[in-house]
């Protein structure tokens, strides 16, 4: 399983870079335009994913010094978590996205295979105690990114922006 998770971490890193390259060529206003999507805008949707990734990586490495060391420093989202924090500048978003993707890839690489079955105990954003196997959390993270990148692709389609950036098969020849 570890090899597949490493593959997905690298896929997410590369795909996020490809998406950012597309967005950087467009008028910055397209990122903030109200779209009718749940997170209001393209940048709002991407910010939601980034915030979730930072929170989940923090939960994964909490209490595990070797994983914390591998993860390094994650972008500061402030205490308490600012759920509606939107990076209003794509260059700042890019730095945080790349830092988080690199941190996540290093964390997954540093995990021993046998740790994937470990139960991670954490509190959800409401403060309720939760417990999930690490492999389930990792699958959730990858699926969550893919889900919202699909939303962004649809929003870009609606705006007339060519955006074929996410083919898993084409990324790894």
ROMARTI-667229 format. One record per residue: residue number from 0; residue in one letter; chain; x, z, y of N, C-alpha, C, O in turn. Coordinates in steps of 0.2 Angstrom, whole numbers, plus 2048, in hexadecimal, padded with zeros to 3 digits. Last residue first. Example, Ala and Ser with C-alpha at 12.3 -4.5 7.8 and 13.67 -1.06 7.14 Angstrom:
2
ATOM   resi   resn   chain   n_x   n_z   n_y   ca_x   ca_z   ca_y   c_x   c_z   c_y   o_x   o_z   o_y
ATOM      1      s       A   840   823   7F5    844    824    7FB   840   827   800   843   828   806
ATOM      0      a       A   842   827   7E4    83E    827    7EA   842   827   7F0   847   82A   7EF
END
This chain:
173
ATOM   resi   resn   chain   n_x   n_z   n_y   ca_x   ca_z   ca_y   c_x   c_z   c_y   o_x   o_z   o_y
ATOM    172      x       A   817   7A8   828    818    7A2    824   81D   7A4   81F   81F   79F   81A
ATOM    171      x       A   80D   7B1   830    812    7B2    82B   813   7AD   826   810   7AD   821
ATOM    170      x       A   803   7AC   839    809    7B0    83B   80E   7B2   836   814   7B3   839
ATOM    169      x       A   7FA   7A5   831    7FF    7A1    835   805   7A6   838   80A   7A3   83A
ATOM    168      x       A   7F2   7AF   82B    7F6    7AB    827   7FC   7A7   82B   801   7A6   828
ATOM    167      x       A   7EC   7B5   836    7F1    7B9    832   7F5   7B5   82E   7FB   7B6   82E
ATOM    166      x       A   7E9   7B0   846    7E9    7AE    83F   7EE   7B1   83B   7F4   7B1   83C
ATOM    165      x       A   7E6   7B2   854    7E6    7B8    84F   7E7   7B6   847   7E5   7BA   843
ATOM    164      x       A   7E5   7AA   85E    7EB    7AE    85E   7EB   7B2   858   7F0   7B6   857
ATOM    163      x       A   7DD   79F   867    7DE    79F    860   7E5   7A3   85F   7EA   7A0   85E
ATOM    162      x       A   7D7   79D   874    7DA    7A3    872   7DB   7A4   86B   7DA   7A9   868
ATOM    161      x       A   7D2   796   884    7D5    794    87D   7D9   79A   87A   7DD   79D   87E
ATOM    160      x       A   7C5   79B   88D    7CC    79C    88C   7CE   79B   885   7CC   79E   880
ATOM    159      x       A   7B8   79C   891    7BB    795    890   7C3   795   88F   7C6   791   891
ATOM    158      x       A   7B1   7A7   890    7B4    7A6    897   7B8   79F   897   7BB   79D   89C
ATOM    157      x       A   7AE   7A7   883    7A8    7A7    888   7AB   7A5   88F   7A8   7A2   893
ATOM    156      x       A   7BB   7AA   87D    7B7    7A3    87C   7B2   7A2   881   7B1   79D   884
ATOM    155      x       A   7BD   7B7   882    7C1    7B1    885   7BE   7AA   883   7BE   7A6   888
ATOM    154      x       A   7B3   7BD   87A    7B2    7BD    881   7B7   7B8   885   7B5   7B5   88A
ATOM    153      x       A   7B8   7BA   86D    7B2    7B8    86F   7B1   7B8   877   7AE   7B3   87A
ATOM    152      x       A   7C4   7C1   86E    7C4    7BA    86D   7BE   7B7   86F   7BE   7B2   872
ATOM    151      x       A   7BF   7CE   870    7C3    7CB    875   7C3   7C4   874   7C3   7C0   879
ATOM    150      x       A   7BA   7D0   863    7B5    7D0    869   7B9   7CD   86F   7B6   7C9   872
ATOM    149      x       A   7C6   7CF   85C    7C0    7CA    85B   7BC   7CA   860   7BA   7C5   863
ATOM    148      x       A   7CC   7DB   860    7CF    7D5    862   7CA   7CF   861   7CA   7CA   864
ATOM    147      x       A   7C3   7E4   85A    7C3    7E3    861   7C6   7DD   863   7C5   7DA   868
ATOM    146      x       A   7C6   7E2   84C    7BF    7E1    84E   7BF   7E0   856   7BC   7DB   858
ATOM    145      x       A   7D4   7E4   84C    7D1    7DE    84A   7CA   7DD   84D   7C9   7D7   850
ATOM    144      x       A   7D4   7F2   84F    7D7    7ED    853   7D5   7E6   852   7D3   7E3   857
ATOM    143      x       A   7CD   7F7   844    7CA    7F8    84B   7CD   7F3   84F   7CA   7F0   854
ATOM    142      x       A   7D5   7F4   839    7CE    7F1    83A   7CB   7F1   841   7C8   7ED   843
ATOM    141      x       A   7E0   7FC   83C    7E1    7F5    83B   7DA   7F1   83C   7D9   7EC   840
ATOM    140      x       A   7D9   809   83B    7DD    807    841   7DE   7FF   841   7DD   7FC   846
ATOM    139      x       A   7D4   80A   82E    7D0    80A    834   7D3   807   83A   7D0   803   83E
ATOM    138      x       A   7E0   80A   827    7DB    804    826   7D6   804   82C   7D5   7FE   82F
ATOM    137      x       A   7E5   816   82B    7E8    810    82C   7E4   80A   82C   7E4   806   830
ATOM    136      x       A   7DB   81F   826    7DC    81E    82D   7E0   818   82F   7DE   815   834
ATOM    135      x       A   7DC   81D   818    7D6    81B    81B   7D7   81A   823   7D4   816   826
ATOM    134      x       A   7E9   822   816    7E8    81B    815   7E2   818   818   7E1   813   81B
ATOM    133      x       A   7E7   830   819    7EB    82B    81E   7EA   824   81D   7E9   820   822
ATOM    132      x       A   7D7   836   817    7DD    834    814   7E1   82F   819   7DD   82B   81C
ATOM    131      x       A   7D0   842   823    7D0    83B    81F   7D7   83A   81C   7DC   83C   81F
ATOM    130      x       A   7C7   84D   82B    7CC    84C    826   7CB   846   823   7C6   845   820
ATOM    129      x       A   7C2   857   83A    7C1    851    835   7C7   851   831   7CD   854   832
ATOM    128      x       A   7BA   861   845    7BF    861    840   7BD   85B   83B   7B8   85A   839
ATOM    127      x       A   7B5   85C   855    7B3    85E    84E   7B8   85D   84A   7BC   858   84A
ATOM    126      x       A   7B7   858   862    7BA    85E    860   7B8   860   859   7BA   866   857
ATOM    125      x       A   7B3   84C   866    7AF    851    867   7B1   858   865   7AE   85D   867
ATOM    124      x       A   7BE   844   861    7BD    845    868   7B8   84A   86A   7B8   84C   870
ATOM    123      x       A   7C3   84D   852    7C0    847    855   7C0   849   85D   7C1   84E   85F
ATOM    122      x       A   7D1   855   84C    7CB    856    84F   7C9   84F   853   7CD   84C   856
ATOM    121      x       A   7D9   854   83B    7D9    853    843   7D2   855   845   7CD   856   842
ATOM    120      x       A   7E2   851   82D    7DD    855    831   7DE   855   838   7E4   855   83B
ATOM    119      x       A   7E5   846   821    7E7    847    828   7E1   84B   82B   7DB   849   82B
ATOM    118      x       A   7EB   846   811    7E5    847    815   7E7   849   81C   7EC   84E   81D
ATOM    117      x       A   7F5   83A   809    7F4    840    80C   7EE   840   810   7EC   83B   814
ATOM    116      x       A   7F7   82D   804    7F1    831    801   7F0   837   804   7EB   83B   803
ATOM    115      x       A   803   82A   80A    7FD    826    80C   7F6   829   809   7F1   828   80C
ATOM    114      x       A   80E   830   805    80A    833    80B   804   830   80C   7FF   833   810
ATOM    113      x       A   814   828   7FC    810    82D    7F9   80C   831   7FF   807   834   7FE
ATOM    112      x       A   81C   820   804    816    81D    801   811   822   7FF   80B   822   7FF
ATOM    111      x       A   821   827   814    822    826    80D   81B   824   809   816   826   80B
ATOM    110      x       A   822   81F   823    81E    823    81F   820   822   817   821   81C   815
ATOM    109      x       A   829   816   82B    82C    81D    82A   828   821   825   82B   826   822
ATOM    108      x       A   820   80C   82E    826    80B    82A   829   811   828   82C   811   822
ATOM    107      x       A   817   812   836    815    810    82F   81B   80F   82B   81B   810   825
ATOM    106      x       A   81F   815   841    81B    81A    83D   81A   818   836   81B   81C   831
ATOM    105      x       A   822   808   845    828    80D    843   825   812   83F   828   815   83A
ATOM    104      x       A   815   803   849    819    800    843   81F   805   841   820   805   83B
ATOM    103      x       A   812   80C   853    80E    80C    84D   812   809   847   812   80B   842
ATOM    102      x       A   81C   809   85D    81C    810    85A   818   810   853   81A   813   84F
ATOM    101      x       A   818   7FC   85F    81F    7FD    85D   81F   804   859   822   805   854
ATOM    100      x       A   80B   7FE   865    80C    7FA    85F   813   7FB   85B   813   7FC   855
ATOM     99      x       A   80F   806   870    80B    809    86B   80B   805   864   80C   808   85F
ATOM     98      x       A   817   7FD   877    819    803    876   815   806   870   818   809   86B
ATOM     97      x       A   80D   7F3   879    813    7F1    875   816   7F8   873   819   7F8   86D
ATOM     96      x       A   804   7F9   881    802    7F6    87B   808   7F5   876   808   7F7   870
ATOM     95      x       A   80B   7FD   88C    808    802    888   806   800   881   807   803   87C
ATOM     94      x       A   80F   7F0   891    814    7F5    890   811   7FB   88B   814   7FC   886
ATOM     93      x       A   802   7EB   893    806    7E8    88F   80C   7ED   88D   80D   7ED   887
ATOM     92      x       A   7FD   7F3   89E    7F9    7F3    897   7FE   7F0   892   7FF   7F3   88C
ATOM     91      x       A   805   7EF   8A8    805    7F6    8A5   802   7F7   89F   804   7FA   89A
ATOM     90      x       A   801   7E2   8A9    808    7E3    8A7   809   7EB   8A5   80D   7EC   8A0
ATOM     89      x       A   7F3   7E3   8AC    7F5    7E0    8A6   7FD   7E2   8A4   7FE   7E3   89E
ATOM     88      x       A   7EC   7F0   8B3    7F1    7EC    8B4   7F4   7E9   8AE   7F6   7ED   8A9
ATOM     87      x       A   7E3   7FA   8B0    7E1    7F5    8B5   7E6   7F0   8B6   7E4   7EB   8B9
ATOM     86      x       A   7DF   802   8A2    7E5    7FF    8A5   7E3   7F9   8A9   7E0   7F4   8A7
ATOM     85      x       A   7D3   80E   8A2    7D4    806    8A1   7DB   805   8A5   7DB   806   8AB
ATOM     84      x       A   7CC   81B   89B    7D2    819    89E   7D3   812   89D   7D3   80F   897
ATOM     83      x       A   7C1   822   895    7C0    81C    899   7C6   819   89D   7C5   815   8A1
ATOM     82      x       A   7C8   82D   890    7C5    828    88B   7C3   821   88F   7C4   81C   88C
ATOM     81      x       A   7D5   835   892    7D1    832    896   7CE   82C   892   7D1   827   892
ATOM     80      x       A   7D9   845   88A    7D8    83E    889   7D3   83B   88E   7CD   83D   88F
ATOM     79      x       A   7DD   851   897    7DA    84F    890   7DA   847   890   7DB   844   895
ATOM     78      x       A   7ED   849   896    7E9    84F    893   7E3   850   898   7E5   851   89E
ATOM     77      x       A   7F2   838   894    7F0    83E    898   7EC   843   894   7E8   841   890
ATOM     76      x       A   7F7   82F   88E    7F0    82D    890   7ED   834   893   7E7   834   894
ATOM     75      x       A   807   828   88D    803    82E    88F   7FC   82C   891   7FB   828   896
ATOM     74      x       A   80C   81F   87E    80A    81F    885   806   825   887   802   828   883
ATOM     73      x       A   817   829   874    812    824    875   810   824   87C   811   829   880
ATOM     72      x       A   828   829   86E    823    82B    873   81D   826   874   81F   820   874
ATOM     71      x       A   82A   829   85C    82C    829    863   827   82B   868   822   82E   866
ATOM     70      x       A   827   827   84F    822    824    854   825   824   85A   824   81F   85E
ATOM     69      x       A   831   82E   849    831    827    848   82D   824   84D   82E   81E   850
ATOM     68      x       A   82E   83B   84C    834    838    84F   834   831   84E   837   82D   852
ATOM     67      x       A   822   83C   846    822    83D    84D   828   83A   850   828   836   855
ATOM     66      x       A   826   83B   838    822    836    83B   822   836   843   822   831   846
ATOM     65      x       A   82E   847   838    831    841    836   82D   83B   839   830   836   83C
ATOM     64      x       A   824   851   83B    82A    850    83F   82D   849   83E   82F   846   843
ATOM     63      x       A   814   852   83B    819    84F    837   81F   84D   83B   81F   848   83E
ATOM     62      x       A   80B   857   845    80D    85C    83F   812   859   83A   814   85C   836
ATOM     61      x       A   805   847   848    804    84E    849   806   853   844   803   852   83E
ATOM     60      x       A   804   83A   844    80B    83D    844   80A   845   846   810   848   845
ATOM     59      x       A   7F6   838   844    7FA    836    83E   801   83A   83E   803   83D   839
ATOM     58      x       A   7F2   83B   851    7F0    83F    84C   7F4   83E   845   7F5   843   842
ATOM     57      x       A   7FA   831   858    7FB    838    859   7F8   83C   854   7FC   841   852
ATOM     56      x       A   7F3   826   853    7FA    827    851   7FC   82E   853   800   831   84F
ATOM     55      x       A   7E6   828   859    7E7    828    852   7EE   829   850   7F0   82D   84B
ATOM     54      x       A   7E9   827   867    7E6    82D    864   7E7   82D   85D   7EA   833   85A
ATOM     53      x       A   7EE   81A   867    7F2    81F    86A   7F0   826   867   7F4   82A   864
ATOM     52      x       A   7E3   813   863    7E9    812    85F   7ED   818   861   7F0   81B   85D
ATOM     51      x       A   7D9   815   86D    7D8    818    866   7DE   818   862   7E0   81C   85E
ATOM     50      x       A   7E0   80F   878    7DF    816    878   7DE   819   871   7E0   81E   86F
ATOM     49      x       A   7DF   802   873    7E6    805    874   7E5   80D   875   7E9   810   872
ATOM     48      x       A   7D1   800   873    7D5    7FF    86D   7DC   803   86E   7DE   806   869
ATOM     47      x       A   7CE   801   881    7CB    806    87C   7CF   806   875   7D1   80B   872
ATOM     46      x       A   7D6   7F7   886    7D8    7FE    888   7D5   802   883   7D8   807   881
ATOM     45      x       A   7CE   7EC   882    7D5    7ED    87F   7D8   7F4   881   7DB   7F7   87D
ATOM     44      x       A   7C2   7EE   889    7C2    7EE    881   7C9   7EF   87F   7CA   7F3   87A
ATOM     43      x       A   7C7   7ED   896    7C4    7F3    894   7C4   7F4   88C   7C5   7F9   889
ATOM     42      x       A   7CB   7E0   896    7D0    7E5    897   7CD   7EC   895   7D1   7F0   892
ATOM     41      x       A   7BF   7DA   895    7C4    7D9    890   7C9   7DE   890   7CB   7E1   88B
ATOM     40      x       A   7B1   7E6   898    7B6    7E0    89A   7BB   7DF   894   7BB   7E3   890
ATOM     39      x       A   7A8   7EF   892    7A7    7EC    899   7AB   7E6   89A   7A8   7E1   89D
ATOM     38      x       A   7A7   7F4   885    7AC    7F7    88A   7AD   7F3   890   7B2   7F3   893
ATOM     37      x       A   79C   7EC   881    79C    7F3    881   7A1   7F6   886   79F   7FB   889
ATOM     36      x       A   79A   7DD   88B    79C    7E1    885   79C   7E8   886   79B   7EB   88C
ATOM     35      x       A   797   7D8   897    791    7DA    894   793   7DE   88D   78F   7E0   889
ATOM     34      x       A   7A2   7D6   89F    7A0    7D1    89A   79A   7D2   897   797   7CE   893
ATOM     33      x       A   7A9   7D6   8AF    7A4    7D9    8AB   7A2   7D4   8A6   79F   7CF   8A8
ATOM     32      x       A   7BB   7D3   8B0    7B4    7D0    8B1   7AF   7D4   8AC   7B1   7D5   8A6
ATOM     31      x       A   7C8   7D6   8AD    7C4    7DB    8B0   7BC   7D9   8B1   7B8   7DD   8B2
ATOM     30      x       A   7CD   7CA   8A9    7CE    7D0    8A5   7CA   7D6   8A7   7C8   7DA   8A3
ATOM     29      x       A   7CC   7C1   8B3    7C8    7C0    8AD   7C8   7C6   8A8   7C4   7C7   8A4
ATOM     28      x       A   7D4   7C4   8BD    7CD    7C6    8BE   7C9   7C5   8B7   7C4   7C9   8B6
ATOM     27      x       A   7E1   7BE   8BA    7E0    7C5    8B8   7D8   7C8   8B9   7D6   7CC   8B5
ATOM     26      x       A   7E0   7AF   8B2    7DE    7B2    8B9   7DD   7BA   8B7   7D9   7BB   8B2
ATOM     25      x       A   7EC   7AD   8A5    7E5    7AC    8A8   7E5   7B0   8AF   7E9   7B4   8B0
ATOM     24      x       A   7F8   7B0   89F    7F7    7A9    8A2   7F1   7A8   8A6   7F0   7A4   8A9
ATOM     23      x       A   7F6   7BC   899    7FA    7BC    89E   7FA   7B5   8A2   7FC   7B4   8A8
ATOM     22      x       A   7EE   7B9   88E    7EB    7BD    893   7EF   7BC   89A   7EC   7BC   89F
ATOM     21      x       A   7F7   7B4   885    7F2    7B0    887   7EF   7B3   88E   7ED   7AF   892
ATOM     20      x       A   800   7BF   883    802    7B8    886   7FD   7B4   889   7FE   7B1   88E
ATOM     19      x       A   7F7   7C7   87D    7F9    7C9    883   7FC   7C3   887   7FB   7C2   88D
ATOM     18      x       A   7F6   7C1   870    7F0    7C2    875   7F2   7C3   87C   7EF   7C0   881
ATOM     17      x       A   803   7C2   86C    800    7BC    86D   7FA   7BC   871   7F9   7B8   876
ATOM     16      x       A   804   7D0   86B    808    7CD    86F   805   7C6   871   806   7C3   877
ATOM     15      x       A   7FA   7D3   861    7F9    7D5    868   7FE   7D2   86D   7FB   7D1   872
ATOM     14      x       A   800   7CC   856    7FA    7C9    859   7F9   7CC   860   7F6   7C9   864
ATOM     13      x       A   80C   7D4   854    80C    7CD    856   806   7CA   859   806   7C7   85E
ATOM     12      x       A   805   7E1   851    80A    7E0    856   80B   7D9   859   80A   7D8   85F
ATOM     11      x       A   7FD   7DD   846    7FA    7DF    84C   7FF   7DF   852   7FD   7DD   857
ATOM     10      x       A   808   7D9   83D    803    7D5    83F   800   7D7   845   7FF   7D3   84A
ATOM      9      x       A   80E   7E6   83B    812    7E0    83E   80D   7DB   841   80E   7D8   846
ATOM      8      x       A   804   7ED   835    807    7EF    83B   80A   7EA   83F   80A   7E9   845
ATOM      7      x       A   802   7E5   82A    7FD    7E5    82F   7FF   7E8   835   7FD   7E6   83B
ATOM      6      x       A   80E   7E8   823    80C    7E1    825   807   7E1   82A   808   7DD   82F
ATOM      5      x       A   80D   7F6   821    812    7F3    825   811   7EC   828   812   7EA   82D
ATOM      4      x       A   802   7F5   818    801    7F8    81F   807   7F6   824   806   7F5   82A
ATOM      3      x       A   808   7EF   80D    803    7EC    811   802   7EF   818   800   7EB   81C
ATOM      2      x       A   812   7F9   80A    814    7F2    80C   80E   7EE   810   810   7EB   815
ATOM      1      x       A   80A   803   806    80E    804    80C   810   7FD   80F   810   7FC   815
ATOM      0      x       A   804   800   7FA    800    800    800   804   800   806   802   7FD   80B
END
